[in-house]
């Protein structure tokens, strides 16, 4: 399963903002190991929309799309692993290295 770092990177790429609460949603609401038991579904996206009904509509829509992207990313990662292609592991490694280099180059 792609790390939350990878999911948040996709959020920044598409929405110019991270939605970490969306990616924690499955662990908090659905429980650990949810994907192996019953997976993700559009029902869970609808549940997310219901839970966030007090947030403005544009944010809710972005959160819903972020969740759908999360589902698609998890599915793609599973398919790539079956083919022996560690695409998301490499992406996570790149993001960790990039983040580490940013911290080293920061001057106080």
DSSP file (Angstrom, degrees, kcal/mol; ACC not computed):
  #  RESIDUE AA STRUCTURE BP1 BP2  ACC     N-H-->O    O-->H-N    N-H-->O    O-->H-N    TCO  KAPPA ALPHA  PHI   PSI    X-CA   Y-CA   Z-CA
    1    1 A X              0   0    0      0, 0.0    73,-0.1     0, 0.0    74,-0.0   0.000 360.0 360.0 360.0 133.5    0.0    0.0    0.0
    2    2 A X        -     0   0    0     68,-0.1    87,-0.1     1,-0.1    72,-0.0  -0.287 360.0-108.8 -60.7 147.6    1.4    3.4   -0.9
    3    3 A X     >  -     0   0    0     85,-0.2     4,-2.0     1,-0.1     3,-0.4  -0.260  24.4-109.5 -71.7 164.0    2.5    5.5    2.1
    4    4 A X  H  > S+     0   0    0      1,-0.2     4,-2.9     2,-0.2     5,-0.2   0.821 119.9  64.7 -62.7 -29.0    0.6    8.6    3.2
    5    5 A X  H  > S+     0   0    0      2,-0.2     4,-1.7     1,-0.2    -1,-0.2   0.918 104.5  44.5 -57.8 -44.2    3.6   10.6    1.9
    6    6 A X  H  > S+     0   0    0     -3,-0.4     4,-2.0     2,-0.2    -2,-0.2   0.919 113.1  50.3 -67.9 -44.2    2.8    9.3   -1.6
    7    7 A X  H  X S+     0   0    0     -4,-2.0     4,-1.9     1,-0.2    -2,-0.2   0.914 111.4  48.4 -60.8 -42.4   -1.0   10.0   -1.2
    8    8 A X  H  X S+     0   0    0     -4,-2.9     4,-2.5     1,-0.2    -1,-0.2   0.837 106.7  57.2 -68.3 -31.6   -0.3   13.5    0.0
    9    9 A X  H  X S+     0   0    0     -4,-1.7     4,-2.3    -5,-0.2    -1,-0.2   0.916 106.6  48.8 -63.4 -42.9    2.1   14.1   -2.9
   10   10 A X  H  X S+     0   0    0     -4,-2.0     4,-2.4     2,-0.2     5,-0.3   0.891 109.2  53.9 -62.8 -38.9   -0.7   13.3   -5.3
   11   11 A X  H  X>S+     0   0    0     -4,-1.9     4,-3.6     1,-0.2     6,-0.8   0.949 110.3  45.7 -58.1 -49.4   -3.0   15.7   -3.4
   12   12 A X  H  X5S+     0   0    0     -4,-2.5     4,-1.1     4,-0.2    -2,-0.2   0.889 112.1  52.7 -61.8 -38.5   -0.4   18.5   -3.8
   13   13 A X  H  <5S+     0   0    0     -4,-2.3    -1,-0.2    -5,-0.2    -2,-0.2   0.908 124.1  24.6 -63.8 -43.0    0.0   17.7   -7.4
   14   14 A X  H  <5S+     0   0    0     -4,-2.4    -2,-0.2    -5,-0.1    -3,-0.2   0.836 137.1  24.3 -93.2 -37.1   -3.7   17.8   -8.2
   15   15 A X  H  <5S-     0   0    0     -4,-3.6    -3,-0.2    -5,-0.3    -2,-0.1   0.503  89.4-127.7-111.2  -6.3   -5.2   20.1   -5.6
   16   16 A X  S  <<S+     0   0    0     -4,-1.1     2,-0.3    -5,-0.7    -4,-0.2   0.721  87.4  75.6  62.4  21.5   -2.3   22.2   -4.5
   17   17 A X  S    S-     0   0    0     -6,-0.8    -2,-0.3    -9,-0.1     2,-0.3  -0.978  80.0-120.2-157.9 147.9   -3.2   21.2   -0.9
   18   18 A X        -     0   0    0     -2,-0.3     2,-0.2    -7,-0.1     3,-0.1  -0.686  11.3-163.8 -92.9 148.5   -2.8   18.1    1.2
   19   19 A X    >>  +     0   0    0     -2,-0.3     4,-1.2     1,-0.1     3,-1.1  -0.566  23.2 159.2-125.4  67.0   -5.7   16.2    2.7
   20   20 A X  H 3> S+     0   0    0      1,-0.3     4,-1.8     2,-0.2     5,-0.2   0.817  72.0  63.8 -61.7 -29.0   -4.0   14.0    5.4
   21   21 A X  H 3> S+     0   0    0      1,-0.2     4,-1.0     2,-0.2    -1,-0.3   0.833  99.3  54.4 -64.4 -30.1   -7.3   13.7    7.2
   22   22 A X  H <> S+     0   0    0     -3,-1.1     4,-0.7     1,-0.2    -1,-0.2   0.907 109.8  46.0 -66.8 -41.3   -8.7   11.8    4.2
   23   23 A X  H  < S+     0   0    0     -4,-1.2     4,-0.5     1,-0.2    -2,-0.2   0.750 113.6  48.0 -78.2 -23.0   -5.8    9.4    4.3
   24   24 A X  H  X S+     0   0    0     -4,-1.8     4,-2.7     1,-0.2     5,-0.3   0.667  93.8  82.9 -82.2 -18.4   -6.2    8.8    8.0
   25   25 A X  H  X>S+     0   0    0     -4,-1.0     4,-3.2     1,-0.2     5,-0.8   0.894  87.8  49.8 -52.2 -49.0   -9.9    8.4    7.6
   26   26 A X  I  X>S+     0   0    0     -4,-0.7     4,-1.1     1,-0.2     5,-1.0   0.912 113.6  45.0 -62.5 -42.9   -9.7    4.7    6.6
   27   27 A X  I  45S+     0   0    0     -4,-0.5     4,-0.3     3,-0.2     5,-0.2   0.905 120.2  40.5 -67.2 -40.2   -7.5    3.8    9.6
   28   28 A X  I  <5S+     0   0    0     -4,-2.7    -2,-0.2     3,-0.1    -3,-0.2   0.931 129.9  24.2 -75.9 -46.1   -9.6    5.8   12.0
   29   29 A X  I  <5S+     0   0    0     -4,-3.2    -3,-0.2    -5,-0.3    -2,-0.1   0.904 133.0  32.7 -88.0 -45.9  -13.1    4.9   10.8
   30   30 A X  I  <<S-     0   0    0     -4,-1.1    -3,-0.2    -5,-0.8    -4,-0.1   0.680 107.0-125.1 -90.8 -18.4  -12.7    1.6    9.0
   31   31 A X    > < -     0   0    0     -5,-1.0     3,-1.4    -4,-0.3    -3,-0.1   0.080  35.7 -51.7  93.7 155.9   -9.9    0.2   11.2
   32   32 A X  T 3  S+     0   0    0      1,-0.3    -5,-0.0    -5,-0.2    -4,-0.0  -0.339 125.0  22.7 -62.3 142.5   -6.4   -1.1   10.5
   33   33 A X  T 3> S+     0   0    0      1,-0.0     4,-1.4     3,-0.0     3,-0.4   0.611  79.7 137.1  76.9  11.6   -6.3   -3.8    7.9
   34   34 A X  H <>> +     0   0    0     -3,-1.4     4,-2.8     1,-0.2     5,-1.9   0.854  64.8  58.3 -59.8 -35.6   -9.5   -2.6    6.3
   35   35 A X  H  45S+     0   0    0      1,-0.2    -1,-0.2     3,-0.2     5,-0.1   0.888 107.2  45.3 -66.4 -38.7   -8.2   -2.9    2.8
   36   36 A X  H  45S+     0   0    0     -3,-0.4    -1,-0.2     2,-0.1    -2,-0.2   0.783 118.3  45.1 -75.1 -25.0   -7.4   -6.6    3.1
   37   37 A X  H  <5S-     0   0    0     -4,-1.4    -2,-0.2     2,-0.0    -3,-0.1   0.955 143.2 -19.3 -82.2 -55.1  -10.8   -7.3    4.8
   38   38 A X  T  <5S-     0   0    0     -4,-2.8    -3,-0.2    -5,-0.1    -2,-0.1   0.422  85.8-143.9-138.2  -2.2  -13.3   -5.3    2.6
   39   39 A X      < -     0   0    0     -5,-1.9     2,-0.2    -6,-0.2    -1,-0.1  -0.048  34.7 -53.3  73.9-172.9  -11.2   -2.8    0.7
   40   40 A X        +     0   0    0     -5,-0.1     2,-0.3    31,-0.1     3,-0.0  -0.659  56.7 172.1 -98.3 159.1  -12.1    0.7   -0.3
   41   41 A X    >>  -     0   0    0     -2,-0.2     4,-1.1     1,-0.1     3,-0.9  -0.982  50.2 -99.9-158.8 164.5  -15.3    1.6   -2.2
   42   42 A X  H 3> S+     0   0    0     -2,-0.3     4,-2.3     1,-0.2     5,-0.2   0.766 118.8  68.0 -59.0 -24.3  -17.3    4.6   -3.4
   43   43 A X  H 3> S+     0   0    0      1,-0.2     4,-2.3     2,-0.2    -1,-0.2   0.907  97.5  50.9 -60.1 -41.1  -19.5    4.0   -0.3
   44   44 A X  H <> S+     0   0    0     -3,-0.9     4,-2.1     2,-0.2    -1,-0.2   0.844 108.0  52.8 -66.2 -32.8  -16.6    5.0    1.9
   45   45 A X  H  X S+     0   0    0     -4,-1.1     4,-2.3     2,-0.2    -2,-0.2   0.911 109.1  48.9 -66.5 -42.4  -16.3    8.2   -0.2
   46   46 A X  H  X S+     0   0    0     -4,-2.3     4,-2.1     2,-0.2    -2,-0.2   0.888 109.8  52.4 -63.6 -38.2  -20.0    8.9    0.4
   47   47 A X  H  X S+     0   0    0     -4,-2.3     4,-2.6     2,-0.2    -2,-0.2   0.908 108.2  50.9 -62.7 -42.2  -19.5    8.2    4.1
   48   48 A X  H  X S+     0   0    0     -4,-2.1     4,-1.9     1,-0.2    -2,-0.2   0.908 108.9  51.4 -60.3 -43.0  -16.6   10.7    4.1
   49   49 A X  H  < S+     0   0    0     -4,-2.3    -2,-0.2     1,-0.2    -1,-0.2   0.890 111.4  47.8 -62.2 -39.3  -18.8   13.3    2.4
   50   50 A X  H >< S+     0   0    0     -4,-2.1     3,-1.4     1,-0.2    -2,-0.2   0.925 110.4  50.5 -67.6 -44.3  -21.5   12.8    5.1
   51   51 A X  H 3< S+     0   0    0     -4,-2.6     3,-0.3     1,-0.3    -1,-0.2   0.839 113.3  46.3 -62.7 -33.2  -19.1   13.0    8.0
   52   52 A X  T >< S+     0   0    0     -4,-1.9     3,-2.2     1,-0.2    -1,-0.3   0.044  71.9 125.7 -98.5  26.2  -17.7   16.3    6.6
   53   53 A X  T <   +     0   0    0     -3,-1.4    -1,-0.2     1,-0.3    -2,-0.1   0.690  67.5  61.1 -62.6 -17.9  -21.0   17.9    5.9
   54   54 A X  T 3  S+     0   0    0     -3,-0.3    -1,-0.3    -4,-0.1     2,-0.2   0.509  88.0  89.4 -85.9  -4.3  -20.1   21.0    7.9
   55   55 A X  S <  S-     0   0    0     -3,-2.2     5,-0.1     1,-0.1    -3,-0.0  -0.640  94.6 -87.8 -90.7 150.8  -17.2   21.8    5.7
   56   56 A X     >  -     0   0    0     -2,-0.2     4,-2.2     1,-0.1     3,-0.2  -0.155  39.1-111.8 -60.3 156.2  -17.7   24.1    2.7
   57   57 A X  H  > S+     0   0    0      1,-0.2     4,-2.6     2,-0.2     5,-0.2   0.862 112.7  53.6 -60.7 -42.6  -18.7   22.4   -0.6
   58   58 A X  H  > S+     0   0    0      1,-0.2     4,-2.3     2,-0.2    -1,-0.2   0.920 111.4  46.3 -61.7 -43.4  -15.5   23.0   -2.5
   59   59 A X  H  > S+     0   0    0      2,-0.2     4,-2.7     1,-0.2    -1,-0.2   0.906 111.7  52.0 -64.1 -41.4  -13.4   21.4    0.2
   60   60 A X  H  X S+     0   0    0     -4,-2.2     4,-2.4     2,-0.2    -2,-0.2   0.909 109.8  48.8 -61.8 -42.3  -15.7   18.5    0.5
   61   61 A X  H  X S+     0   0    0     -4,-2.6     4,-2.6     2,-0.2     5,-0.2   0.928 112.0  48.6 -64.2 -44.7  -15.6   17.8   -3.2
   62   62 A X  H  X S+     0   0    0     -4,-2.3     4,-2.5     1,-0.2    -2,-0.2   0.899 111.4  50.5 -62.0 -39.5  -11.8   18.0   -3.2
   63   63 A X  H  X S+     0   0    0     -4,-2.7     4,-2.2     2,-0.2    -1,-0.2   0.900 109.9  50.4 -64.9 -39.7  -11.7   15.6   -0.2
   64   64 A X  H  X S+     0   0    0     -4,-2.4     4,-2.4     2,-0.2    -2,-0.2   0.925 112.3  46.2 -64.1 -44.2  -14.0   13.2   -2.0
   65   65 A X  H  X S+     0   0    0     -4,-2.6     4,-2.7     1,-0.2    -2,-0.2   0.880 110.0  54.6 -65.9 -36.3  -11.8   13.3   -5.1
   66   66 A X  H  X S+     0   0    0     -4,-2.5     4,-2.1    -5,-0.2    -1,-0.2   0.903 109.4  48.1 -61.4 -40.4   -8.7   12.9   -2.9
   67   67 A X  H  X S+     0   0    0     -4,-2.2     4,-2.3     2,-0.2    -2,-0.2   0.913 111.2  49.1 -67.7 -41.9  -10.4    9.7   -1.5
   68   68 A X  H  X S+     0   0    0     -4,-2.4     4,-2.4     1,-0.2    -2,-0.2   0.895 111.7  49.8 -63.4 -38.6  -11.2    8.4   -4.9
   69   69 A X  H  X S+     0   0    0     -4,-2.7     4,-2.8     2,-0.2    -2,-0.2   0.881 107.6  54.7 -65.0 -37.8   -7.6    9.1   -6.0
   70   70 A X  H  X S+     0   0    0     -4,-2.1     4,-2.5     2,-0.2    -2,-0.2   0.925 109.4  47.2 -59.3 -46.0   -6.5    7.2   -2.8
   71   71 A X  H  X S+     0   0    0     -4,-2.3     4,-2.3     2,-0.2    -2,-0.2   0.933 113.4  47.6 -61.5 -46.9   -8.6    4.2   -3.9
   72   72 A X  H  X S+     0   0    0     -4,-2.4     4,-2.7     1,-0.2    -2,-0.2   0.892 111.8  50.4 -63.4 -40.2   -7.2    4.3   -7.4
   73   73 A X  H  X S+     0   0    0     -4,-2.8     4,-2.6     2,-0.2    -1,-0.2   0.920 110.6  48.8 -65.1 -44.2   -3.6    4.7   -6.2
   74   74 A X  H  X S+     0   0    0     -4,-2.5     4,-2.0     2,-0.2    -2,-0.2   0.911 113.1  48.1 -60.9 -42.2   -4.0    1.7   -3.9
   75   75 A X  H  X S+     0   0    0     -4,-2.3     4,-2.1     2,-0.2    -2,-0.2   0.925 112.7  47.5 -64.9 -45.2   -5.5   -0.4   -6.7
   76   76 A X  H  X S+     0   0    0     -4,-2.7     4,-2.6     1,-0.2    -2,-0.2   0.898 109.9  53.4 -63.2 -40.7   -2.7    0.6   -9.1
   77   77 A X  H  X S+     0   0    0     -4,-2.6     4,-2.4     1,-0.2    -1,-0.2   0.902 108.1  50.3 -62.4 -40.7    0.0   -0.2   -6.5
   78   78 A X  H  X S+     0   0    0     -4,-2.0     4,-1.9     2,-0.2    -1,-0.2   0.918 112.0  47.5 -62.2 -44.3   -1.5   -3.7   -6.0
   79   79 A X  H  X S+     0   0    0     -4,-2.1     4,-1.1     1,-0.2    -2,-0.2   0.896 112.2  49.4 -64.8 -40.4   -1.5   -4.3   -9.7
   80   80 A X  H  <>S+     0   0    0     -4,-2.6     5,-2.8     1,-0.2     4,-0.4   0.891 108.7  52.8 -67.5 -38.7    2.1   -3.0  -10.1
   81   81 A X  H ><5S+     0   0    0     -4,-2.4     3,-1.3     1,-0.2    -1,-0.2   0.896 104.5  55.7 -63.2 -39.3    3.3   -5.2   -7.2
   82   82 A X  H 3<5S+     0   0    0     -4,-1.9    -1,-0.2     1,-0.3    -2,-0.2   0.820 108.9  48.0 -62.3 -29.5    1.8   -8.3   -8.9
   83   83 A X  T 3<5S-     0   0    0     -4,-1.1    -1,-0.3    -3,-0.3    -2,-0.2   0.477 120.5-111.5 -88.2  -3.5    3.9   -7.5  -12.0
   84   84 A X  T < 5S+     0   0    0     -3,-1.3     2,-0.7    -4,-0.4    -3,-0.2   0.704  73.9 134.6  83.0  19.9    7.0   -7.0   -9.8
   85   85 A X      < -     0   0    0     -5,-2.8     2,-1.4    -6,-0.1     3,-0.3  -0.898  41.6-161.4-106.7 110.4    7.3   -3.2  -10.4
   86   86 A X     >  +     0   0    0     -2,-0.7     4,-2.2     1,-0.2     5,-0.2  -0.260  36.4 146.2 -85.8  52.0    8.0   -1.3   -7.2
   87   87 A X  H  > S+     0   0    0     -2,-1.4     4,-2.2     1,-0.2    -1,-0.2   0.903  70.1  42.4 -56.7 -48.9    6.8    2.0   -8.6
   88   88 A X  H  > S+     0   0    0     -3,-0.3     4,-2.4     1,-0.2    -1,-0.2   0.799 111.0  55.5 -75.6 -27.6    5.3    3.5   -5.4
   89   89 A X  H  > S+     0   0    0      2,-0.2     4,-2.3     1,-0.2    -1,-0.2   0.907 110.5  46.9 -65.7 -40.7    8.2    2.3   -3.2
   90   90 A X  H  X S+     0   0    0     -4,-2.2     4,-2.5     2,-0.2    -2,-0.2   0.900 111.7  50.4 -66.6 -40.8   10.5    4.2   -5.6
   91   91 A X  H  X S+     0   0    0     -4,-2.2     4,-2.5    -5,-0.2    -2,-0.2   0.918 111.2  48.9 -62.7 -43.1    8.3    7.2   -5.5
   92   92 A X  H  X S+     0   0    0     -4,-2.4     4,-2.5     2,-0.2    -2,-0.2   0.910 110.8  50.4 -63.3 -42.2    8.2    7.1   -1.7
   93   93 A X  H  X S+     0   0    0     -4,-2.3     4,-2.4     2,-0.2    -2,-0.2   0.924 111.0  49.3 -61.0 -44.8   12.0    6.8   -1.6
   94   94 A X  H  X S+     0   0    0     -4,-2.5     4,-2.8     1,-0.2    -2,-0.2   0.928 111.7  48.4 -59.7 -46.4   12.4    9.8   -3.9
   95   95 A X  H  X S+     0   0    0     -4,-2.5     4,-2.4     2,-0.2    -2,-0.2   0.888 111.6  49.5 -64.9 -39.3   10.0   11.9   -1.7
   96   96 A X  H  X S+     0   0    0     -4,-2.5     4,-2.4     2,-0.2    -1,-0.2   0.922 113.5  46.3 -64.2 -43.4   11.9   10.9    1.5
   97   97 A X  H  X S+     0   0    0     -4,-2.4     4,-2.3     2,-0.2    -2,-0.2   0.915 112.8  49.7 -65.0 -43.8   15.2   11.8   -0.1
   98   98 A X  H  X S+     0   0    0     -4,-2.8     4,-1.8     1,-0.2    -2,-0.2   0.916 112.6  47.3 -61.0 -44.4   13.9   15.1   -1.5
   99   99 A X  H  X S+     0   0    0     -4,-2.4     4,-1.9     1,-0.2    -2,-0.2   0.897 110.9  51.5 -65.3 -41.1   12.4   16.0    1.9
  100  100 A X  H  X S+     0   0    0     -4,-2.4     4,-1.9     1,-0.2    -1,-0.2   0.897 109.2  50.7 -63.3 -40.9   15.6   15.1    3.7
  101  101 A X  H  X S+     0   0    0     -4,-2.3     4,-1.9     1,-0.2    -1,-0.2   0.863 106.8  54.6 -67.0 -35.3   17.7   17.3    1.3
  102  102 A X  H  X S+     0   0    0     -4,-1.8     4,-0.6     1,-0.2    -1,-0.2   0.918 108.7  48.6 -61.7 -43.1   15.3   20.3    1.9
  103  103 A X  H >< S+     0   0    0     -4,-1.9     3,-0.6     1,-0.2    -2,-0.2   0.873 111.0  50.2 -66.4 -37.4   15.9   20.0    5.6
  104  104 A X  H 3< S+     0   0    0     -4,-1.9    -1,-0.2     1,-0.2    -2,-0.2   0.852 109.3  51.1 -69.0 -34.2   19.7   19.9    5.2
  105  105 A X  H 3< S+     0   0    0     -4,-1.9     2,-0.3    -5,-0.1    -1,-0.2   0.540  84.5 108.6 -82.2  -6.2   19.8   22.9    2.9
  106  106 A X    <<  -     0   0    0     -3,-0.6     2,-0.4    -4,-0.6    -3,-0.0  -0.565  58.0-152.7 -75.5 129.9   17.8   25.1    5.3
  107  107 A X              0   0    0     -2,-0.3    -2,-0.1     1,-0.1    -3,-0.0  -0.860 360.0 360.0-105.9 137.7   19.9   27.7    7.0
  108  108 A X              0   0    0     -2,-0.4    -1,-0.1     0, 0.0    -2,-0.0   0.435 360.0 360.0 -86.7 360.0   19.0   29.2   10.4
